[in-house]
Amino acid sequence: MNIIGCDIHCFVEKRQADGSWEQIFGFVSDYYDADNDYFKGETFSNAVAPIDSRNYTVFAVLADVRNGHGFAGCDTGNAVEPIAHPKGLPDDCCDAIRKDSDEWDCDGHSHSYFTVAEIEAYNVDVLKTVRGIVHVSEYLKCRESGEEPHAWCGMISGPGIEIVTQEAIDKTSIEEVKHWCTEFPDLAEKHHVKMEWTVPLKDYCGKLFTDSLDQLKARCDSPEMDDVRIVFWFDN
């Protein structure tokens, strides 16, 4: 089980006329934000792959990595069905990418690869069950509006922190909880709720099935979209 942060190392290859695979470059990273000056540099606008950011839902979809759990193994919801479990590096991977993988040695894990067609074929139009910790005030907003939380985390701890279940707090009326928060603000500040909700999976996949996939499709010459593929692994 991974107990610290996890990152992806992703590269793109294109099949050549002789059947070999060659790395291609010049993508826009999924970190890129045109409205943020920090992301306007060459690093993000001329990246080696369009999949670069730390998005654990994307990791789960690509390789069953961090699937339903986050930092220190905290519960973040039900696991999703990955495109496939890790397949290792392709046997015909180009030398440059294989060399990069070798340099990571045992610190790299869950190596795999997919053609553009395989990514596009994945059914992203399903619901994802998410679980997280929200402050009691945030939970009240969700309970009144029926919306998912705007701020949540996988786990919280510290002096005086109390976490109650959603089932337990739902036994109390909204008015009673609001009254308690008003009467005992110091206690309320340290109270949190473990909440569960559902969202469209595609909403949690960042740009994987939008901008990133579009960039990969644009590099395909084959109508089957099997001549461009991503090759990737992860590190902790």
Secondary structure as UniProt FT lines:
FT   STRAND          7..15
FT   TURN            17..18
FT   STRAND          21..24
FT   TURN            30..31
FT   TURN            34..35
FT   HELIX           37..40
FT   HELIX           42..45
FT   HELIX           56..63
FT   TURN            65..66
FT   HELIX           71..73
FT   TURN            91..92
FT   HELIX           95..104
FT   HELIX           105..107
FT   STRAND          108..115
FT   HELIX           116..121
FT   STRAND          127..135
FT   HELIX           136..145
FT   TURN            159..160
FT   STRAND          162..165
FT   HELIX           166..169
FT   TURN            170..171
FT   HELIX           174..183
FT   HELIX           185..188
FT   TURN            189..190
FT   STRAND          191..200
FT   HELIX           201..204
FT   TURN            206..207
FT   HELIX           208..212
FT   HELIX           213..218
FT   TURN            223..224
FT   STRAND          228..235
//
